[in-house]
Amino acid sequence: MTFITLNFCVHQPFRLSNFRSNGELKGDPFKLYFNHGLNKYVLERVADKCYFKTNEILLEHIERFRGESKEFKVSFVITGTFLELCEMFKPEIIESFKQLAKTKRVEFLGSTYYHSLASLFESKEEFVEQVKMHSKKMKEVFGFKPKVFVNTEMMFNNVIAKEVEKMGFKGIFTEGAERILGWRSPNYVYIRKYCFPDDPSPTKRIRVLLRNYRLSDDIGFRFSARDWDQWPLTADKYAAWLNATPGQCINIFVDYETFGEHHWEESGIFWFLRALPYEILKYENLEFATPSEVIRKVEPVGEIDVFEFSTLSWADMERDTSAWLGNRMQQVCFEEVKNLEKIVKRLGDPKLLKIWRLLQTSDHYYYLCTKWWSDGDVHKYFSCFSSPQDGFVNFMNVISDFKARLVAELMKKEFKT
């Protein structure tokens, strides 16, 4: 039996406004730094094109196969920023996801609350705090305590996996890239490599689930590509590919906006999704499962070893951190934001702490990427700036103004004491 896991990433960032400081440090920085009009517009557009329709289809599938010998199941990683934007502008989106949660056939995965780059900080204190914030939010909103973890953009290395393991997670997702697998297949369960003096036995080490990027990208990126030699992709063709793929489990992981937003309804993406479970379950050796079920039922076959300075991700051809930290503009912004941690936490102001964490969101750095060819086109598609350089100037304006506010607040605090 081969288990099929269908996993979806649901995320929207707080996009930066076109900010220019006048040096007066007046006004609410939360309103000044972030383009709430654009955030509202994008959320409502994607809700109409993707969230409501896709949730409805998934709910229909769950109810249709409920009680059958092979049921339909899916999993989501939903960021805290997405939920906050829904609470601000369109709370009925959350209610739609709650309907799925009530079926008990949906698993909610752990992540960083702010979809941030905090796992790349030398100190993992902020990373741990955000993961705990996210788990708490999942429990409050959906009544579900995450057991399997997906880091921002699937960033993974041995140190990150160790921290996630210490927080009690049983499994962690990352990309099934050849550079860590070699001749091995992503369609098996692995464990984190034994590489720390206090490492537990193999039976207690965190399980590693690998995204099958080829089969995932067939849906996520190539579905509408008319120059693709496999276009059009139909549900029966895709199910046949899954049936012909050997392994213990096949992990399909895509952005949720794949349905209706990245691939418009006219492409046939919703017809594909409506037919997919029926075509997959025609095969006796295929069965849907949640990631936690896979970890519980399948024994690992080997170790995954990713050195700390060779971090893996699911982005771009390199599948490393270069999508966010590949040029000097990105690195400068990252270092500037990271270095504010001590002063922000020393001040202890919840509003300033939230803004600092929102500035860690990976999307801000993604927009500054200067890659060419197909990867560069993807970065441009998502960016809300005319060029990476304009995005950099804008981001630095925000960071500089925020630093000035922090220093002013620190001086007030020191003067009072």
Secondary structure, DSSP 8 states (H G I E B T S, - for coil): -EEEEEEEEE-----B------SS--S-HHHHHB-HHHHHHHHHHHIIIIIHHHHHHHHHHHHHHTTSSS---EEEEE-HHHHHHHHHH-THHHHHHHHHHTTT-EEE-B--TT-BSGGGSSS-HHHHHHHHHHHHHHHHHHS----EE--GGG-B-HHHHHHHHHTT-SEEEEE--HHHHTTS-SSS-EEE---STT---TTTS-EEEEE-HHHHHHHHTTTT-TTSTT-S--HHHHHHHHHT--SSEEEEEEEGGGBTTTB-GGGTHHHHHHHHHHHHTTSTTEEE--HHHHHHH----SEE---GGG-B-SSTTTTSSHHHHSSHHHHHHHHHHHTTHHHHHHHT-HHHHHHHHHTTBHHHHHTT----HHHHHHHHHH-SSSSHHHHHHHHHHHHHHHHHHHHHHHHHHHHH-
